Amino acid sequence: MEIERAHPYFFGDIGCWAERTEVHKAACQGHASKLQQLIQSGASVNIVAVDSITPLHEACLRGQAQCVRLLLDAGAQVDARNVDGSTPLCEASSAGSVECVRILLEHGAKANPALTSRTASPLHEASMGGKSDCVKLLVAMGACLEAYDLYHGTPLHVACVNEHIECVRVLLNAGANVNATRLHQTPLHHAAKNMREDVIEILLEFGANIYARDQQDKKPVDYTDPGSPSAARLRLQETRPCSLEQLSRLAVRKILGTRAPKVIGQLDIPKLLIRYLLYQ
């Protein structure tokens, strides 16, 4: 059985550079028994292809949890980066494989790997793909809600751009900054551009600033079609002041920040108020 090509042409920090090997193929296709045989025969679990993709990257991208565990148990580097700077956790998050994400985190994967000019964080990847269960797990494991990507902004920006309302909800409930900016554009600008009234509504509930102006000096409403439900909702917000209850909720959430979900549940106040503060 051929394990690797006979003459890899470069030796890097985590193994030989070679063409895509049998280890890569087994990991990608989820052939756990074959992968185990290759490992037992001495195949390197850290060998990288010319694009710096390791077998662990392959397994995570395809959601092959059993192969991920086999590779990690055999010494695969959990935070290896491919040519774009993505770690296996980024790939698993993008694929929406909660099981792979959990296994990687259990083996010490960094929930907040250093960002490069070519890669986003695992939380960005999960939010981009609408993988709300992965978003929940990453947030619970300390993923940075305000991780900033040069091209996308924060994970909340990404979720709004891609119209993933459940990810928007999870991020906001966890304490994400509803008025974070990238080039002065807020998540509300993106929701308005997409004409997503439901996303606009939840952002407003969490205190989105309807008067924020971007680099074009445009407010979110300026990106909606006149007469559309999205435009009507934003115009209504301009003419209707927030209730005292809403202002109080926003004030409490702002003070508590990311601690809000945990702290509010422990307050000695009526359950009805707790549910209101937690947007339940």
Buried (B, 14 or more C-beta within 10 A) or exposed (E): EEBBBEEBEEEEEBBBBBEBBBBBBBBBBBBBEBBBBBBEEEBBBBBBBEEBBBBBBBBBBBBBBBBBBBBBEBEBBBBBBBEBBBBBBBBBBBBBBBBBBBBBBEBEBBBBBEBEEEBBBBBBBBBBBBBBBBBBBBBEBEBBBBBBBEEBBBBBBBBBBBBBBBBBBBBBBBBBBBBBBBEEBBBBBBBBBBBBBBBBBBBBBBBBBBEBBBEEEBBBBBBBEEEEEBBBBBBEBEEEEEEEEBEBBBEBBEEBEBEBBEBBEEEEEEEEBBEBBBBE
